[in-house]
């Protein structure tokens, strides 16, 4: 093993993906493109143009997402010098997908990817856009210990990260392709669990999602929320979600309760209720209990 390989992490940013793909081919991997058909108006046309002799498989076929097959990502064999890769590099559409390198049969790769389409959460099962390399790379960068289970039979993933750089993710790190392929059965979907640690990997996207969900919850209640004069509900909720995050609240339940308390007690909240909000780090369980009492008791704005 050379010194460069010994130092190679499981997740790394690279300037040129060519060497990553050629190395995988040279060591016995086939390359597979996972392409989101909606990433670009010409995506499907280019895929069929450059893959006339190969099969193109719909990822959603025979899965819980079967009814959305028109939007299904396509999986197709590809080479490291394929003109389609040159087109993707030049057009550089957002969230186009990823390139997989593996010595496993395609059916085993597909079964693994399909087992990840739905994931477990603390509430309902949710869709994981595992076909979107920018989503996968964000999880792998933040939680590298999850890389082996996320990649499964895939040895290497090459994709654009969420910050638009090229990322190369190796299931076995510096031991890339050292162990022989060992066939395995996919776990029943959903088996992978999304936790608070995963949510923190997408922290920059959370405020918008939380704002939307909290507004939906507020509008379902009767009577509707009483807002300050001249302020729209979305503006109010977004502002207080940011305030809650700034205090150290993280869980969706805590932030919804925080917004409800701000509606009830006004802009002075939580200054008028300093404990447990004055603690650093904040005791979120205690804060939730305190805010739930306020919401249950009701109150009036300042």
FENCOR-V748442 format. One record per residue. N is the residue number from 1. PSI is psi as a letter, one per 30 degrees, with the letter a starting at -180 (NA if undefined). Layout:
BEGIN
[[N/PSI] [N/PSI]]
END
This chain:
BEGIN
[[1/k] [2/l] [3/e] [4/e] [5/e] [6/f] [7/f] [8/k] [9/l] [10/e] [11/k] [12/l] [13/k] [14/l] [15/e] [16/k] [17/f] [18/e] [19/e] [20/e] [21/e] [22/e] [23/e] [24/e] [25/e] [26/f] [27/g] [28/g] [29/k] [30/l] [31/k] [32/k] [33/k] [34/j] [35/k] [36/j] [37/f] [38/g] [39/f] [40/k] [41/f] [42/g] [43/e] [44/e] [45/e] [46/e] [47/e] [48/e] [49/e] [50/f] [51/h] [52/e] [53/f] [54/l] [55/k] [56/k] [57/k] [58/k] [59/e] [60/f] [61/k] [62/h] [63/l] [64/f] [65/g] [66/e] [67/f] [68/h] [69/f] [70/e] [71/g] [72/k] [73/k] [74/k] [75/k] [76/k] [77/k] [78/l] [79/l] [80/f] [81/g] [82/k] [83/f] [84/e] [85/e] [86/e] [87/e] [88/e] [89/e] [90/e] [91/e] [92/h] [93/l] [94/k] [95/h] [96/f] [97/b] [98/l] [99/k] [100/k] [101/k] [102/l] [103/g] [104/l] [105/l] [106/e] [107/e] [108/e] [109/e] [110/e] [111/e] [112/e] [113/e] [114/f] [115/f] [116/f] [117/e] [118/k] [119/l] [120/k] [121/l] [122/f] [123/c] [124/l] [125/k] [126/l] [127/k] [128/k] [129/i] [130/f] [131/f] [132/j] [133/f] [134/e] [135/e] [136/e] [137/e] [138/e] [139/e] [140/e] [141/e] [142/e] [143/i] [144/f] [145/f] [146/f] [147/e] [148/e] [149/e] [150/e] [151/e] [152/b] [153/f] [154/k] [155/e] [156/k] [157/k] [158/k] [159/l] [160/k] [161/l] [162/f] [163/g] [164/g] [165/l] [166/k] [167/k] [168/k] [169/j] [170/k] [171/e] [172/g] [173/b] [174/f] [175/g] [176/k] [177/g] [178/e] [179/k] [180/l] [181/k] [182/j] [183/k] [184/l] [185/k] [186/k] [187/l] [188/k] [189/k] [190/k] [191/f] [192/k] [193/k] [194/k] [195/a] [196/e] [197/e] [198/e] [199/e] [200/f] [201/f] [202/h] [203/e] [204/f] [205/f] [206/e] [207/e] [208/e] [209/e] [210/e] [211/e] [212/e] [213/e] [214/e] [215/e] [216/e] [217/e] [218/e] [219/f] [220/f] [221/l] [222/k] [223/l] [224/l] [225/k] [226/j] [227/l] [228/l] [229/k] [230/g] [231/k] [232/l] [233/e] [234/e] [235/e] [236/e] [237/e] [238/e] [239/e] [240/f] [241/e] [242/e] [243/e] [244/e] [245/e] [246/f] [247/f] [248/g] [249/k] [250/e] [251/k] [252/e] [253/e] [254/e] [255/e] [256/e] [257/e] [258/e] [259/e] [260/e] [261/e] [262/e] [263/e] [264/e] [265/f] [266/a] [267/f] [268/f] [269/k] [270/g] [271/e] [272/f] [273/i] [274/e] [275/k] [276/g] [277/f] [278/f] [279/k] [280/j] [281/l] [282/k] [283/j] [284/e] [285/e] [286/e] [287/e] [288/e] [289/e] [290/e] [291/e] [292/e] [293/e] [294/e] [295/e] [296/e] [297/f] [298/a] [299/a] [300/l] [301/l] [302/NA]]
END
